[in-house]
Amino acid sequence: IQEVLNTNTIEKVLCTSVWVAELWEKKITPKLSLSQDLELIRLPSPSPMADRAIRNNDEYKKLLETDKNFNTFQFRLQKFKEGFGV
């Protein structure tokens, strides 16, 4: 990973779970040079097991209040689009 970061211009790192983001921050972030300014974006896990965590998310709850048909898949899709800048 460090070689990829050192030889490429990376602006964002997208993590698809809290565990991955925490591992990144523990293992990779301390090794980054001061010139490497990466944005770490935590996305909701694509796993169906993450639905419970999404349902407890305040942002999801607000969206569900405005649209009773809104679901966890749509929330994931919205977050992934935001993460990729779409």
WONOR-V434962 format. One line per field, one symbol per residue. phi: phi as a letter, one per 40 degrees, with the letter a starting at -180 (. if undefined). psi: psi as a letter, one per 20 degrees, with the letter a starting at -180 (. if undefined). burial: + if it has 9 or more other C-alpha atoms within 8 Angstrom, else -. A space follows every 10 residues. Layout:
BEGIN
phi = ???
psi = ???
burial = ???
END
This chain:
BEGIN
phi = .cccccbbcb bbbbbbaccc cccdcccbdc ccccccbbcc bcbccccccc dccccccdcc ccccccaccc bccccddccc ccccgc
psi = ghgghhjqop hqpppkqhgg ghgghghggh iqrhinnqpo poqqpiphii hghghipggg gghhhhoiiq rhghgggghg gghik.
burial = ----+----- --+++++--+ +-+++--+-- ---------+ +++++----+ +--++----+ +-++-----+ -+--++--++ +-+---
END
